[in-house]
Amino acid sequence: MSRIAILGGGSWGTGLSVVLSRSRRRHEILLWVREPAIAQSICSDRENKTYLPGIPIPTCVEASTDIGEVLRDAQIVLGVIPSAHAREVYTLALPFVSQEAIIVSATKGLEPATHLRISEVIEQVFSLRFVPQVAVLSGPSFAIEAARGEPTAVVLAAPSSYRVFAANVRRYSSQAAEFLQEELASSTFRLYTNDDVLGVELAGAMKNVMAIAAGACQGLGLGHNSLAALITRGLAEMTRLAVALGGRAETLSGLAGLGDLVLTCTGALSRNRYVGFELGRGRGLEEILAGMTMVAEGVGTAAALLALARDRRIELPITEQVHSILHLGNSPREAIRAIMERPLRRE
C-alpha cells in the first residue's frame, strides 16, 4: 500500500483524491488544504463544498491543514498548486518530504516571476536537501468529470533515468513513470507514459492561453470557422515554442498538447475559456477574476511564455494578442484583426 500526499485542496487536487481512491492498488490518501474550514468540511461532510461541490469524498481520503502530517512517510507527493504559489508551498513541504518520494506536479502553468516550469521550481527548492525525482501529470481532465468516474486519459512524464526505491525488497526497481502508471491507474483513469517532461509541461501551460483566445472568439459571437482556425494555429504555436526549448513535436500532438487544447478551448467547464468568453462580451479582467473562486492559469502565463519566446526569437502571435487583451487594454476585436492582418505566409 502506497501513502499518497496531495498538496492542494482545489478542484483538481480534491478530484484526484477521489480518482485515486479507485486505483487498482490500495492507497492511503492524505489531502493537504490551506483553509481549515475546507479540511473540516471534507472530514465531517465528506465533500469539498467550495471547489468540488456535489462529489462525495471516500472515507479513505483524509484532509488536514498540517503539511508535515500529510507528507509523513509519503511515497508519492502530488502537487496540485497554482503556479504563483508553488514555490511557497514546496518550501513549506521541504523539511517533510522523504528523499525516496516521487514528486508529481499536476500544475499547468509557469512561475510568473521566473518563467520556470514547475518541475524546475521543485528541483530548485528541494536541491537544498537532496536531488528530487520529479514527474509531471497533464492532459485533458476536467476535475468533476474525472471524479464522477467518467473515462479520462492523461499523460505522466518522467525522465527515463529515474528509478523507484521499492522498500519491500530493499532495492531500486522499476522506472518512475511505469511505477506511477501502475499505482495510479484505475478502470476509469488511464495513464500513458512519456519522458518528454519539458514538452508535456509547456503544453499544459500554453493551452490555457489558447483557451482564453478561444473563449474571446466565442464571446464575440464568432462561429466554428474561427474556433477551428484558432485551435489549429494555436497548436502550431505551442509546438514551435516547445520544440525550440527542447521538447518533442509528437508530444504536442498527444494528450498533453492537442487533447488538452481541444478540451479547454471547447469545454464549458474551462476556467480559461470562461475568462476569454467574458472578455469577449466586454467585461473587464479584474471584474471577471473577482467573481471566480478558482485560478485561471492562462492569465499569468501569457507574459512568461512571451519572455521565453523572445529569448529564442520565436513568434507567438496568438499568445501576444492574448497578452495585449489581458494586460495592455486591447479589445478582443482589435486582437483578432491584428492576427488576421499579419503578413501572408505558407502554413
C-alpha positions as CSV (number, residue, x, y, z in Angstrom):
1,M,0.0,0.0,0.0
2,S,1.4,3.4,-1.0
3,R,0.9,6.5,1.0
4,I,0.0,9.4,-1.3
5,A,0.1,13.0,-0.2
6,I,-1.8,15.5,-2.3
7,L,-0.8,19.2,-1.8
8,G,-3.7,21.4,-2.8
9,G,-7.4,21.2,-2.0
10,G,-8.8,22.9,-5.1
11,S,-11.0,21.2,-7.6
12,W,-8.3,19.1,-9.3
13,G,-6.5,18.2,-6.0
14,T,-9.8,17.1,-4.5
15,G,-10.8,15.4,-7.7
16,L,-7.5,13.4,-7.8
17,S,-8.1,12.3,-4.2
18,V,-11.4,10.8,-5.4
19,V,-10.0,9.4,-8.6
20,L,-7.0,7.7,-6.8
21,S,-9.3,6.1,-4.2
22,R,-10.5,3.9,-7.1
23,S,-7.0,2.9,-8.2
24,R,-6.2,-0.8,-8.8
25,R,-3.7,-0.6,-6.0
26,R,-4.8,0.3,-2.5
27,H,-3.6,3.6,-1.1
28,E,-3.6,5.7,2.0
29,I,-4.5,9.2,0.6
30,L,-3.9,12.4,2.5
31,L,-5.0,15.8,1.2
32,W,-3.3,19.0,2.4
33,V,-5.6,22.1,2.3
34,R,-4.7,25.6,3.4
35,E,-8.2,26.5,4.7
36,P,-9.3,24.9,8.0
37,A,-13.0,25.2,7.0
38,I,-12.4,23.1,3.9
39,A,-10.5,20.5,5.8
40,Q,-13.3,20.3,8.3
41,S,-15.9,20.0,5.6
42,I,-14.1,17.2,3.9
43,C,-13.6,15.3,7.1
44,S,-17.1,15.8,8.5
45,D,-19.3,16.1,5.4
46,R,-17.1,14.2,3.0
47,E,-17.4,16.9,0.5
48,N,-15.4,20.0,-0.7
49,K,-18.3,22.3,-1.0
50,T,-16.1,25.2,-2.1
51,Y,-14.2,23.7,-5.0
52,L,-15.9,20.4,-5.9
53,P,-19.5,20.5,-4.7
54,G,-21.7,17.5,-5.1
55,I,-18.9,15.0,-5.3
56,P,-18.7,12.5,-2.3
57,I,-15.2,12.1,-1.0
58,P,-14.4,8.5,0.2
59,T,-13.6,7.8,3.8
60,C,-10.1,6.5,2.7
61,V,-9.2,10.2,2.0
62,E,-8.1,12.2,5.0
63,A,-7.8,16.0,4.9
64,S,-5.6,18.2,7.1
65,T,-4.0,21.6,7.3
66,D,-0.9,20.1,8.8
67,I,1.5,19.7,5.9
68,G,4.0,17.7,7.9
69,E,1.5,15.1,9.0
70,V,0.2,14.8,5.4
71,L,3.7,14.3,4.0
72,R,5.0,11.9,6.7
73,D,6.2,8.7,5.0
74,A,4.6,9.5,1.7
75,Q,6.0,7.6,-1.3
76,I,4.1,9.7,-3.8
77,V,3.6,13.5,-3.4
78,L,1.2,15.1,-5.9
79,G,1.4,18.9,-6.2
80,V,-1.8,20.4,-7.4
81,I,-1.0,24.1,-6.6
82,P,-1.5,27.3,-8.6
83,S,1.8,28.2,-10.3
84,A,2.1,31.5,-8.5
85,H,2.1,29.7,-5.1
86,A,4.0,26.6,-6.0
87,R,7.4,27.7,-4.7
88,E,5.9,28.8,-1.4
89,V,4.1,25.5,-0.8
90,Y,7.0,23.3,-1.8
91,T,9.3,25.4,0.5
92,L,6.8,24.6,3.3
93,A,6.9,20.9,2.3
94,L,10.7,20.7,2.0
95,P,11.5,19.5,5.6
96,F,9.0,16.7,5.5
97,V,9.4,15.0,2.1
98,S,11.3,11.7,2.0
99,Q,14.3,11.5,-0.3
100,E,12.8,8.3,-1.8
101,A,9.5,10.0,-2.6
102,I,8.5,10.9,-6.2
103,I,7.1,14.4,-6.5
104,V,4.5,14.7,-9.2
105,S,3.5,18.1,-10.4
106,A,-0.1,18.5,-11.8
107,T,0.2,22.3,-12.1
108,K,-0.5,23.7,-15.6
109,G,1.4,26.9,-15.6
110,L,4.8,28.7,-15.3
111,E,6.1,30.5,-12.3
112,P,5.2,34.2,-13.2
113,A,8.4,35.8,-11.7
114,T,11.0,33.4,-13.1
115,H,9.2,31.9,-16.1
116,L,10.3,28.5,-14.8
117,R,8.4,25.3,-15.3
118,I,7.0,24.0,-12.0
119,S,9.3,20.9,-12.2
120,E,12.2,23.3,-12.3
121,V,10.8,25.1,-9.3
122,I,10.6,21.8,-7.4
123,E,14.2,20.9,-8.3
124,Q,15.4,24.3,-7.1
125,V,13.6,24.1,-3.8
126,F,14.4,20.5,-3.0
127,S,18.1,20.7,-4.1
128,L,18.7,22.4,-0.7
129,R,18.2,18.9,0.8
130,F,18.5,16.3,-1.9
131,V,18.1,15.8,-5.7
132,P,14.4,15.1,-6.1
133,Q,12.7,12.7,-8.5
134,V,10.1,14.8,-10.3
135,A,7.3,13.8,-12.7
136,V,4.6,15.7,-14.4
137,L,0.9,14.8,-14.8
138,S,-1.1,16.5,-17.5
139,G,-3.7,16.0,-20.2
140,P,-7.5,16.6,-20.8
141,S,-9.0,16.2,-17.4
142,F,-11.9,18.3,-16.0
143,A,-11.9,17.6,-12.3
144,I,-15.6,17.0,-11.8
145,E,-15.8,14.6,-14.8
146,A,-12.9,12.5,-13.6
147,A,-14.2,12.5,-10.1
148,R,-17.6,11.3,-11.3
149,G,-15.8,8.3,-12.8
150,E,-16.1,9.3,-16.5
151,P,-13.3,7.7,-18.5
152,T,-10.3,10.0,-18.5
153,A,-6.9,9.6,-20.1
154,V,-3.8,11.6,-19.1
155,V,-0.1,11.5,-19.6
156,L,2.6,11.0,-17.0
157,A,6.1,12.3,-17.9
158,A,9.3,11.5,-16.1
159,P,12.9,11.1,-17.1
160,S,13.7,7.5,-18.1
161,S,16.7,7.6,-15.8
162,Y,14.6,7.8,-12.7
163,R,14.4,4.6,-10.6
164,V,11.9,4.0,-7.8
165,F,13.1,2.6,-4.4
166,A,11.0,-0.4,-3.6
167,A,11.1,-0.6,0.2
168,N,9.7,-4.0,0.5
169,V,12.6,-5.6,-1.5
170,R,15.2,-3.0,-0.4
171,R,16.5,-2.3,-3.9
172,Y,15.9,0.1,-6.8
173,S,13.4,-1.4,-9.2
174,S,11.0,-0.1,-11.8
175,Q,11.3,3.2,-13.7
176,A,9.4,6.0,-12.1
177,A,6.8,6.6,-14.9
178,E,5.9,3.0,-15.1
179,F,5.7,2.7,-11.3
180,L,3.3,5.7,-11.1
181,Q,1.3,4.4,-14.0
182,E,0.6,1.1,-12.2
183,E,0.0,2.8,-8.8
184,L,-2.5,5.5,-10.1
185,A,-4.4,3.8,-12.9
186,S,-8.0,2.6,-12.5
187,S,-10.8,1.3,-14.8
188,T,-11.8,5.0,-15.5
189,F,-8.4,6.7,-15.2
190,R,-5.9,5.7,-17.9
191,L,-2.3,7.0,-17.8
192,Y,0.2,7.0,-20.7
193,T,3.9,7.4,-20.0
194,N,6.3,9.8,-21.7
195,D,9.8,11.0,-20.9
196,D,9.4,14.5,-22.5
197,V,8.8,16.4,-19.3
198,L,9.5,19.8,-20.9
199,G,7.1,19.2,-23.8
200,V,4.3,17.9,-21.5
201,E,4.7,20.8,-19.1
202,L,4.9,23.5,-21.7
203,A,1.8,22.1,-23.4
204,G,-0.2,22.3,-20.2
205,A,0.8,25.9,-19.7
206,M,0.3,27.1,-23.3
207,K,-3.1,25.5,-23.9
208,N,-4.5,27.8,-21.2
209,V,-3.6,30.9,-23.1
210,M,-5.1,29.4,-26.2
211,A,-8.3,28.8,-24.3
212,I,-8.6,32.4,-23.4
213,A,-8.3,33.3,-27.1
214,A,-11.0,30.6,-27.9
215,G,-13.3,32.0,-25.3
216,A,-12.9,35.5,-26.6
217,C,-13.8,34.4,-30.1
218,Q,-17.0,32.8,-28.8
219,G,-17.8,35.7,-26.5
220,L,-17.7,37.9,-29.7
221,G,-20.2,35.6,-31.3
222,L,-17.8,34.1,-33.8
223,G,-18.5,30.6,-35.1
224,H,-16.9,27.3,-35.8
225,N,-14.6,28.5,-38.6
226,S,-12.8,30.9,-36.2
227,L,-12.6,28.3,-33.4
228,A,-11.2,25.6,-35.7
229,A,-8.6,28.0,-37.1
230,L,-7.6,29.1,-33.6
231,I,-7.1,25.6,-32.3
232,T,-5.1,24.6,-35.3
233,R,-2.8,27.6,-35.4
234,G,-2.7,27.5,-31.6
235,L,-1.3,24.0,-31.7
236,A,1.3,25.1,-34.3
237,E,2.4,27.9,-32.0
238,M,2.6,25.6,-29.0
239,T,4.7,23.1,-30.9
240,R,7.0,25.8,-32.3
241,L,8.0,27.0,-28.8
242,A,8.2,23.6,-27.2
243,V,10.5,22.3,-29.9
244,A,12.7,25.4,-29.7
245,L,13.1,24.8,-26.0
246,G,13.9,21.1,-26.4
247,G,10.6,19.3,-26.4
248,R,9.3,16.9,-29.0
249,A,6.7,17.7,-31.6
250,E,4.9,14.4,-31.2
251,T,4.3,15.3,-27.5
252,L,2.2,18.3,-28.7
253,S,0.1,16.1,-30.9
254,G,-0.8,13.8,-27.9
255,L,-2.9,14.1,-24.8
256,A,-0.9,16.8,-23.1
257,G,-1.0,19.0,-26.3
258,L,-3.8,18.5,-28.7
259,G,-6.0,16.6,-26.3
260,D,-5.9,19.2,-23.6
261,L,-6.1,22.0,-26.1
262,V,-9.3,20.8,-27.6
263,L,-10.9,20.2,-24.2
264,T,-10.0,23.6,-22.7
265,C,-10.9,25.5,-25.9
266,T,-14.3,23.9,-26.3
267,G,-15.4,22.7,-22.9
268,A,-17.8,24.8,-20.9
269,L,-16.0,23.8,-17.6
270,S,-12.8,25.5,-18.7
271,R,-11.9,28.4,-16.4
272,N,-9.6,30.0,-19.0
273,R,-12.2,29.7,-21.7
274,Y,-14.6,31.4,-19.4
275,V,-12.2,34.3,-18.8
276,G,-11.9,34.8,-22.6
277,F,-15.6,34.5,-23.1
278,E,-16.4,37.2,-20.6
279,L,-13.7,39.4,-22.1
280,G,-15.2,38.9,-25.5
281,R,-18.6,40.1,-24.1
282,G,-16.9,43.3,-22.9
283,R,-16.3,42.7,-19.2
284,G,-13.1,43.8,-17.5
285,L,-10.5,41.4,-16.4
286,E,-10.5,42.5,-12.7
287,E,-14.2,42.1,-12.5
288,I,-14.1,38.6,-14.1
289,L,-11.3,37.4,-11.8
290,A,-13.0,38.8,-8.7
291,G,-16.0,36.6,-9.3
292,M,-14.0,33.4,-9.6
293,T,-13.1,31.0,-6.8
294,M,-10.6,29.1,-8.8
295,V,-7.5,30.2,-10.7
296,A,-7.3,30.7,-14.5
297,E,-3.6,29.9,-15.1
298,G,-3.5,31.4,-18.6
299,V,-3.9,34.9,-17.2
300,G,-0.5,34.8,-15.5
301,T,1.2,32.5,-18.1
302,A,1.0,34.6,-21.2
303,A,3.7,37.1,-20.2
304,A,6.0,34.2,-19.1
305,L,5.6,32.4,-22.4
306,L,6.4,35.6,-24.4
307,A,9.6,36.1,-22.4
308,L,10.7,32.5,-23.2
309,A,9.8,33.1,-26.9
310,R,11.8,36.4,-27.1
311,D,14.9,34.6,-25.7
312,R,14.6,32.1,-28.7
313,R,13.3,34.6,-31.2
314,I,10.1,32.6,-31.7
315,E,6.9,34.2,-32.9
316,L,3.8,33.6,-30.8
317,P,1.1,35.8,-32.4
318,I,-1.9,34.3,-30.6
319,T,-0.1,34.5,-27.2
320,E,1.0,38.0,-27.9
321,Q,-2.6,39.2,-28.7
322,V,-4.0,37.4,-25.6
323,H,-1.4,39.3,-23.5
324,S,-2.4,42.5,-25.2
325,I,-6.0,41.9,-24.2
326,L,-5.2,40.9,-20.6
327,H,-2.6,43.5,-19.8
328,L,-2.4,46.2,-22.4
329,G,-6.0,47.2,-22.7
330,N,-6.6,46.0,-26.3
331,S,-10.0,44.8,-27.2
332,P,-10.6,41.2,-28.4
333,R,-11.8,42.5,-31.8
334,E,-8.6,44.5,-32.2
335,A,-6.6,41.4,-31.3
336,I,-8.3,39.2,-33.9
337,R,-7.8,41.9,-36.5
338,A,-4.1,42.1,-35.7
339,I,-3.8,38.3,-36.2
340,M,-5.8,38.2,-39.4
341,E,-3.8,41.1,-40.9
342,R,-0.4,39.6,-40.3
343,P,1.7,39.1,-43.5
344,L,0.5,36.2,-45.6
345,R,2.7,33.1,-45.5
346,R,2.9,29.4,-46.1
347,E,1.4,27.1,-43.5
